[in-house]
Amino acid sequence: MFMRGYGGLDNCLWFFGRYLYGGWGVLMLVAIVLAAIVLSVLVVKKGIKKDTSKDALERLKIRYVNGELTEEEYLEKKKVLDL
């Protein structure tokens, strides 16, 4: 009586009924979720790497301004950080 008027579970939840009950649908769902996780991890990792590089460059500039490094040392270390 509860399903009367909705045509059963397949019509009520057509996405789950048609695509996810089969093996390929579940496989595709897992692949999409894994791809989303990998992409988000890569984006976060890339953002962290850039911030670390900027911090190191700022510290290098401060050391150069304070006279702790010569111009040659500064340029050499800056070249390494830009890679």
C-alpha positions as a Markdown table, in Angstrom:
| # | Residue | x | y | z |
|---|---|---|---|---|
| 1 | Met | 0.0 | 0.0 | 0.0 |
| 2 | Phe | 2.9 | 2.4 | 0.7 |
| 3 | Met | 4.2 | 2.1 | -2.9 |
| 4 | Arg | 0.8 | 2.6 | -4.5 |
| 5 | Gly | 1.0 | 5.5 | -7.0 |
| 6 | Tyr | 4.7 | 5.6 | -7.2 |
| 7 | Gly | 5.2 | 2.5 | -9.4 |
| 8 | Gly | 7.6 | 0.8 | -7.1 |
| 9 | Leu | 11.1 | 1.5 | -6.0 |
| 10 | Asp | 12.5 | 1.7 | -9.6 |
| 11 | Asn | 10.2 | 4.5 | -10.6 |
| 12 | Cys | 10.5 | 6.4 | -7.3 |
| 13 | Leu | 14.3 | 6.3 | -7.2 |
| 14 | Trp | 15.0 | 5.8 | -10.9 |
| 15 | Phe | 18.7 | 6.6 | -10.7 |
| 16 | Phe | 19.4 | 4.0 | -8.1 |
| 17 | Gly | 17.0 | 1.5 | -9.7 |
| 18 | Arg | 18.4 | 1.8 | -13.2 |
| 19 | Tyr | 22.1 | 2.5 | -12.8 |
| 20 | Leu | 23.4 | 1.4 | -9.4 |
| 21 | Tyr | 21.8 | -1.9 | -9.0 |
| 22 | Gly | 23.8 | -3.4 | -11.8 |
| 23 | Gly | 27.5 | -4.1 | -11.4 |
| 24 | Trp | 28.6 | -1.4 | -13.9 |
| 25 | Gly | 26.7 | 1.3 | -12.2 |
| 26 | Val | 28.4 | 0.6 | -8.9 |
| 27 | Leu | 31.7 | 0.4 | -10.5 |
| 28 | Met | 31.2 | 3.8 | -12.2 |
| 29 | Leu | 30.1 | 5.3 | -8.9 |
| 30 | Val | 33.2 | 4.1 | -7.1 |
| 31 | Ala | 35.4 | 5.4 | -10.0 |
| 32 | Ile | 33.8 | 8.8 | -9.8 |
| 33 | Val | 34.2 | 9.0 | -6.0 |
| 34 | Leu | 37.8 | 7.9 | -6.3 |
| 35 | Ala | 38.5 | 10.5 | -9.0 |
| 36 | Ala | 37.0 | 13.2 | -6.9 |
| 37 | Ile | 39.1 | 12.3 | -3.9 |
| 38 | Val | 42.4 | 12.1 | -6.0 |
| 39 | Leu | 41.7 | 15.5 | -7.6 |
| 40 | Ser | 40.9 | 17.2 | -4.3 |
| 41 | Val | 44.1 | 15.7 | -2.8 |
| 42 | Leu | 46.2 | 17.0 | -5.7 |
| 43 | Val | 44.7 | 20.4 | -5.5 |
| 44 | Val | 45.3 | 20.7 | -1.8 |
| 45 | Lys | 48.9 | 19.4 | -2.2 |
| 46 | Lys | 49.6 | 21.8 | -5.0 |
| 47 | Gly | 48.3 | 24.7 | -2.9 |
| 48 | Ile | 50.4 | 23.7 | 0.1 |
| 49 | Lys | 53.6 | 23.4 | -2.0 |
| 50 | Lys | 53.2 | 27.0 | -3.4 |
| 51 | Asp | 52.7 | 28.5 | 0.0 |
| 52 | Thr | 55.8 | 26.8 | 1.3 |
| 53 | Ser | 57.8 | 28.0 | -1.6 |
| 54 | Lys | 56.6 | 31.6 | -1.0 |
| 55 | Asp | 57.5 | 31.4 | 2.6 |
| 56 | Ala | 61.0 | 30.1 | 1.9 |
| 57 | Leu | 61.5 | 32.9 | -0.7 |
| 58 | Glu | 60.4 | 35.5 | 1.8 |
| 59 | Arg | 62.9 | 34.2 | 4.4 |
| 60 | Leu | 65.6 | 34.2 | 1.8 |
| 61 | Lys | 64.9 | 37.8 | 1.0 |
| 62 | Ile | 65.0 | 38.7 | 4.7 |
| 63 | Arg | 68.4 | 37.0 | 5.1 |
| 64 | Tyr | 69.7 | 38.9 | 2.0 |
| 65 | Val | 68.5 | 42.3 | 3.3 |
| 66 | Asn | 70.0 | 41.6 | 6.8 |
| 67 | Gly | 73.3 | 40.9 | 5.1 |
| 68 | Glu | 73.5 | 37.2 | 6.0 |
| 69 | Leu | 73.9 | 36.3 | 2.3 |
| 70 | Thr | 75.9 | 37.8 | -0.5 |
| 71 | Glu | 74.3 | 38.6 | -3.8 |
| 72 | Glu | 75.7 | 35.5 | -5.5 |
| 73 | Glu | 74.4 | 33.3 | -2.7 |
| 74 | Tyr | 71.0 | 34.9 | -2.8 |
| 75 | Leu | 70.7 | 34.5 | -6.6 |
| 76 | Glu | 71.8 | 30.9 | -6.4 |
| 77 | Lys | 69.4 | 30.0 | -3.7 |
| 78 | Lys | 66.5 | 31.9 | -5.4 |
| 79 | Lys | 67.2 | 30.0 | -8.6 |
| 80 | Val | 66.8 | 26.7 | -6.7 |
| 81 | Leu | 63.6 | 27.8 | -5.0 |
| 82 | Asp | 62.0 | 29.0 | -8.4 |
| 83 | Leu | 62.3 | 25.4 | -9.7 |
